[in-house]
Amino acid sequence: MLSQIQRFGGAMFTPVLLFPFAGMVVGIAIMLQNPMFVGDSLTRPDSLFFQIIKIIEEGGWTIFRNMPLIFAVGLPLGLAKHAHGRACLAVLVSFLTWNYFICAMGMTWGGFFGVNFAIEPTTGSGLTMIAGIKTLDTSIIGAIAISGIVTAIHNRCYEKTLPVFLGIFQGTSFVVIVAFFMMIPCAWITLLCWPKVQIAIQSLQTFLSGAGALGVWIYTFLERILIPTGLHHFVYGPFVFGPAVVEGGLQPYWIQHLHEFSQSSQPLKDLFPAGGFAMHGNSKVFGAPGVALAIYFTAAPQNRAKVAGLLIPATLTAILVGITEPLEFTFLFIAPFLFVIHALLAATMTAVMYMAGVVGMFGGGMLNEFLPLNWMPMFHNHASVMFIQMGIGLCFTAIWFVVFRTLILRFNLKTPGREDSEIKLYSKADYKAAQGQTTAAEPATRLGQAAGFLQALGGADNIESVNNCATRLRIELIDPARMQSDDVFRALGAHGVVRRGNAIQVIVGLNVPQVRDQLEVLIKTQCVNEHSNMTEAVS
């Protein structure tokens, strides 16, 4: 069950990766419509500059205005076991069918369900428009549920062989036919249950808003502590992209009101009280340098150059784009309790910032959220909030450094560079010398990193499915006993390995989509070759 949930979480990251660029486009476009930045003459509605910027802004809203549709179509890329493109097509058709059923049932039997489909789908009505269909506003939750159901049907039915006279209905057509009839009860259940869920969400919003700094602390702690399991997507997803605290999600709401907030001199916390639940990125910008400095200064002097080579790119990745896993997994596998301390510090820092009046859209890094969506547009009227944020953040950077350095030295934790010998994280020669064998590292040179991973995982015939999130390969193995040791993967360039039964996670880094593609090509190639060899043997 945990393996399937993790697989779902990794699949969610495929559409999520589309949001940073869209947010930057909209944020910069809104900033360029602000007279404080470009002057009054360029922000007049009849100005060519204003008109061009407005057109660009409208294009940037594409992702945010169609989030359910994008999540529905994007999830099969991670969840489908084969024919991913055809799975996306089946999900798209079925998702639209489901919404048409909801619309028809709501218009016909709205009184029975307690839903008034005669009203306009405005904010707070519980209704919305998806691809021109008036339907219940289930946000990304409904999209994820329907996408999961249809992808499961695809995985089970896509390759099913039908009688010859029904051959035209095989493949994607058969999946859509089965899903069509499945969408009828799904639409009925949605109309019956979702209005009650909306009431529960409103209660959750009231509770979290009233919880103040405590709610922010709990949310941030859970978002950080669940990263090793891959379940953190289920924590921030309903907040940032879903209706957990504001209708439509925090990120679209913040961007939609960005111009209004930047023009107001009221405290940001009064304007956007829910903004405390969008500040988990502060630990990425301010926590990462403290952790990295602690690891560097506790390393043996002769190893610090190599340690710096490992830490600098990982730290910059965390600060600039908000991907922390390369750095966090550096110490997670060596001393897991350090990760608990890391999560506690992140939650405490965010809660302190919130109590000091800091709110905003700070879920990512400097380039994709801090600068374009917060500091640049808000500087004129809310500069004091930024200086408070930076002051608290830098103080916590020092706390991270002191706490991590003290714990590493006190418990003699073997973080990178603490050994007397040189660091062996990426060295083929060192790995062979330590292990007394040469087979593991050879593929990394001869066939590439993906081929090395495939060999270390036990070969193509040992792999049930392959998926990925931001930095990790997520693999289902048939026989985990055939998998080689973690040191083999580290010698091939991985940051670490997580094992939970048949569910394996290989922490690769930001190039994981390319590695996954190469791995899938190698698996298909080997399977085809093995089938050809068997055919020749039989002949």
N, C-alpha and C positions, 0 to 999 in steps of 0.2 A: 504493500500500500504506500509506504514512504517513497519507494522507488518511483511509483507512478505519479505521486504528487510532485516529486522533484522534477520528473520529466515534464510535467505540466508547467512548473515554474520556469524551467529553461525555455520552453516554447513561448511563454509570454514575453520573453525578452526580445524576440524577433520584431514584433511591432513596436515595442518600447524604444528600440534603437532609432526609429524614425522621428521621435519627438524632439531630441536636442536641436537638430538643424532647423526644424519648423519653428521651434521656440525662439531661436536666434534670429530668424528672418522676421518674425512678427515683432519681437522686441526691438530690434534695430529700426524697423519701419515705423513703429509707433514713436520711437525716440526722435526720428528725423521729421516727424510731424509736429514736434514740440517747438514753439517759437523761442523758447529759452536756449535751444541748441542751434537752430538754423536761422533765426530771425523771423520777423513778421511777414516779410515779402514772399518768402518761399513757402509759407504755410497757408496762404490764401487758397480757397477752393478752386479758383480759376488759374492758379499757377501750374505750369507744366510739371515742375518738380514735384509738387504736392500730388498731382494726378498720377504720375508714374509711381511714386512711393505707395500711394493708396492701392494701385493695381498689384504691386508686389506684395503688399500686406495681405490682400485678399487671397493670393496664391498660397501664402504661408499658413492661412487658416485651414487649408484643406484637411490636414491630419486631425486637427482638434474638432472640426465640425463633423467628422465621420469616424470617430473613434470606435463605436461598436462594430461598424462594417470592417474597419481595418483589423481589429482584433480577431473578428470572426475568420477573415480570410488569411490572416498571418499565422494563426496557431497551427494549422495543418503542416506548415513548413517544418515545424519541430515535432509534431505528434504523429504524422503519417509514417508508416513503415516502408512504403514504396509509392511510386507515382505521385510525388508531392504536388505537382502542378494540377493534376486531375483531382486530387483531394481538395485543393483550394477551390476549384470550380464547383465541385459537388457541395462544399460548405456554403459558398456564395449563394447558389440557387436555393439550397435548403433554408438558409438563414432568411432570405427574402420571403420564401414560402411561409415560414413560421410567422413572420410579421404580418403577411397578408391574412393568414388565418386569425391572428389576434385582432386585426382590424375588423374583419368580417364578423367574428363572434362578438366583439365588443359593440359594434354597431347594431347587431341583431339582439343580443342578450345582455347588453350593458347593465340593465337594472338588476338582473340576477347576480352579476358579479360585483355590483356596487361601484361600477365605473361609468362615468358620464363621457361617452365618446362624442357628444355633440359640441363640447366646448373646444376652444382653440388650444393647440399644444404649446402653451406658454410656460414660463418658469413657475414651478409649484403646482402645475395642473396634474402631474403624474403621467402626462402624455408627451410624445415627441414625434418628429418626422425622421424617418430613415428611408433614404432613396425614394422620397415622395410618398411614403406609406405612413399614415397616422397609426401609431402603435403605442403600447405601454413603454414608458421610459425605464428600461431595465439596465441602461448604461452598459458598461463592458461586462457586467456580471452575466447578463443574458447571452451576450455574444460568446463569451467563454464557454458557457454551458452548452449552447447549441453546437458550437464548433467542436467541442469534445465529443458530443454524442454522434455527430455526423462523421467525424474522423474515425471513431470506433467502428461505425458501420462500414466505412471505406476499408479499414484494415481487415475486416472480416469478410466482406462481400466482393471486393473489387476483382479478385482473381477467381471468383466462383464460376465454374463452368456450367452453362445452361444447355438445355437440349438444342439441337441444331436449328429447329424452327423458331427458337427464341433467341438466336445468336445476336440479333440486332440490339437486344437489351442487355448484353453483357457489359462488364466494366463500369465506367462512370454512370451510364444510364441505369444500371441495376442499383447502384448505390443511391442515386437520386430517387428512384422509385421506392425503395425501402424507406428512405428518409422522409419522403413525401407523406407516407402514412404514419410515420413516427411523429411528424410535426403536428398532426391533429391533436393527439392527447397532450403533447408538449404545450401547445397554445392554450388548451383548456386549463391545464394545471397552472400555467403562468397567470392567466386571468384570475384564477381562483386564489392563488397564493401571493402573487406579487404585491397587490395593494397592502396586504398585511406586512410584507417585508418592507415596503416604503414607510409604514408607520414605525417599524422597528428601527429603520435607518434614521428617521427623524429623532427618535428617542436616543439613539447612539450619538447623534450630533449634539443634542442638548447635554448629554452626560459629558462628552469630551470637551465641549466648550466651557462647561462649568468646572471641569477638573483642573483647568488652568495648567500651571507648570508641572503638576503631577502627571496629567495626561500626556503632556509633551515628553516627559522623562520616560514613561512606560513605552510610548510609541517608539521613541528613538532607540531605547535599549533593545526592544524586540527586533527592530529593523537591523541592528548591528549584530546581535548575538545569533541570529538565524542565518547569517551569510554562509557559514560552512555547510549548512544543510541544503542551501539553495531555496529555502522556503521564505526568504525575506521578500521575494516578489509579491507574495500574498499579503504582506503587511503594508508595504507602501503603495501597491497597486490601487486598492480601493480608496486610499486617501488622495493620491496624486492624480489618478486618472478616473476614479470612480466617485460615488456620492457619499462617502463615509462622513465627511465634515461639511462639504458644500456641494450643492447640486452641480453635476457635470465634472467635478474633480478640481483639485486645488490649482494645478498648472493652467488649464484653460481659463479658470476664473481669474487668476492673477494676471494673466496676459490680457484678458478682456478688459480689465480695469486698470491696466498699467498706466495709461495716460491720465486717467482720473486721479489715481494715487500720487503720481508724480507732480501734479498741479496743486494738490492740496497741502496745506501746512499743518493739518491735523496730525497727531501722532499715528504712525503706521499701525501700531497695535490696535488703535481704535478703528481704523479703516479696515483692517484685515486681521481680526482676532484669531481666525483659524490658521494664520500663517505660521504658527509654531509647529505645525505638523508637516511643514515642508522645509525643515532646516537640518535634516540629517546629513546634508553635504558638508556642514561645518567640520565634522570630524575628518572628512577627507582632505580638506584644505589645511586645517590647523593641527589635526592629530597626526597625520602621516609624517610631517617633518620631525615631530618629537620622537616618534617611534624609530624613524630612520637614524636620527642622530644618536639615540641610545644604543642601537645595534652597532653603529660605526665606532663609537668611542669605547665600547666594551670589547671590540675585536682586538686581536693581537696586532701590535704596530706593523709587523711585516705583512699582515693580511689586509690592511685597511685599504690599499689601492684596489684590490679585487672586490672587497666589500662595497666600496664606493661605486664601482662599475655595476654591481648588482642592484644597489639601492637607489642610485640617482634616477635611472629611467623609471623604476617602479614608483618612486615618490612623485616624480613629475607627472606620471600618468594619473595618480590619485589627485594631485592638486589641480591639474589643468582640465581633465575631462571627467573626474569623479569615479574612475574605476580603481578600486582599492585592493582587489583580490591578489594581484601579484605581490604587493607588499605584505598584506595581512597573512597570506599563506606562507610567507617566508618564516614567520615565527609561530604560526598556528600549530604546525605538526611537531615542532620541537617542544613547545611549552603551551599547551592548550589553555592553561589558566591565565596566561597573558592576554588571550583574546577576551576572556571574561572581564579582566581589568580594563581592556580597551573599550569594550561595550559600555561599561559603567562610567568611564570618563566621558565618552561621547554623549551619553544620555545626560550626565550632570552638566556638561558644558552647554548643551542645547537648552536645558531648562533654565540655567543661569542667564543665558542670552535672552530667552523669552521673558523672564522676570524683569530684565533691564530694558524691555521695550523693543527688542529686535524681532522682526518678523519679515517674511518675504518668501521668494521661491528659490531656496538654497538646497535643492536636492542633488545637484550635480557638482561640476567643478568650476574653475575660474572662467574658462573659455565659453562653456555652453550655458551657464546660468548666472554665476556671480556677477560678471561684468555686463553682459547684454540685457539681462532681465532684472537686475537689481541696482548695482552700484552706479552705472552710467545714467540710466533714466531717473534715478531717485536722488542723485547727488545734490541738485539745486535746493530742494526743500527738506531733504532728510539726511544731510551729510553727517549730522551728529549721531544718527543711528549706525551708520557705517563705521565711524570711529569707535563707538562703543563696542560694536561687533568685533572689529580688529583687535581692540585692546583686550577684551575677554578671550578671544581666540588665541592671541600670542601668549597670554598668561597660561592658558591651558597647554599650549605647545611646550612651555617650560615644565609644566606639571607632568605631561606625558614623558618627557625626557628624563626627569628626575625619578619618577616612579619606575619606569622600565629599566633604567640603568641600575637602580638600587636592587630590583628583583633579579635581574640577570646576574649581577655580581653576588648577591646574597645566596642564591640557590645554584650558582655556577651553571646557568643554563647554556646549552651549546648552540647559541644563535650563530649565524654565519660569521666566520672569522675568529671564533673563540678557540678553535683547535690550534695546536702547535703547528700542524702541517698546513699546507696551502688549501684554499677552498677548492672543492672538487665538484661544484655544482654543475658545470658545463664541460668538464675536461674528460675527453675520451681516454687519453693515456692514463690519467690518474685513476679513472674508474676501472680500467683493465688491470692496472697494477694492484688495486685494492681487492678486486673480485677474482683475479686469477683466471679470467676468461676473456674472449674477444668477440663473441657472437652478438652480444647485446648492442654494442655501439656501432657495429659495422654498417647497418642499414642507414644510420643517420648520415653517414658520409656518402654511401653508394646510392641509395634510393630516396633519401630525404627523411625528414622527421616523421612524417605520417607512416612510412614503411616501417620505421623502427618501432613506433607505437603499435602497429598492427602485429608485428612479430612478438612484442612483449605482452600483448593481450591474448596470445595463444593462437593467432591466425584468423583468417576470414571465417572459417567454419565454426569458430567459437564465439562469434559476435551475433547477438540477437537483433540489436538495434543501436543506432548512433544518433546522438542529439548534441546540442551545445547551448550554453548561455553566453554571457559576456566574455568569460575567460576560461570556461571549463568544457571539456568534452564529457558528455554523459553517455555512458555505454552500458548496455545490458549484455552480460556474458551468459553463455550456456553452461560453462564449467569454470568457475573462478579459480579452481586449483591449477589450471593450465596457465594462469597469468603469472608473469615474473615479478620479482621484488620491486619495491618502490625505488630502490637505488638505480635500477635499470632505467626507469622513466626519468629520474633526475639527470642521469648521464645523457639522456636524449634531449634535455632542455626543459623538461617539465618542472614546475615549481613544487609539485607534490601530488599525492594520490589519496583519494577518499574511497574506502571500501565499505560497502554495506551489503553483504550477501552477493547477489548477482549484479547489483547496481554499483557501477564504478564511475568515479569522477577523476579525470586527469586535468590538473590545473596547468593550462598551456600558456595563457596570456591573451593579449588583444588580437593576435593572429589566429585565434581558434576557428573562425569560420572557414578560413582557407585550409587549415589542417583537417577540418571535418570533411570538406569537399574532396581533398586528396585521399583521405581515408576511405570515403565511400567509393571513389573511383577504383582504388586498389582492391577493395572487397569485391566489387562487381567483376573486376578483371580476373581475380583469382577464382571466383566462383565459375565464371565462364570457362576458364582454362581447365578447371577440375572436371567440369561437365564434358568438355571436349575429350579430355583424356579418358574418362570413363566410357564415352561413346566409342572411341577408337579401340579400347580394350575389349569391349563387347563384340565389336566387329571382327 
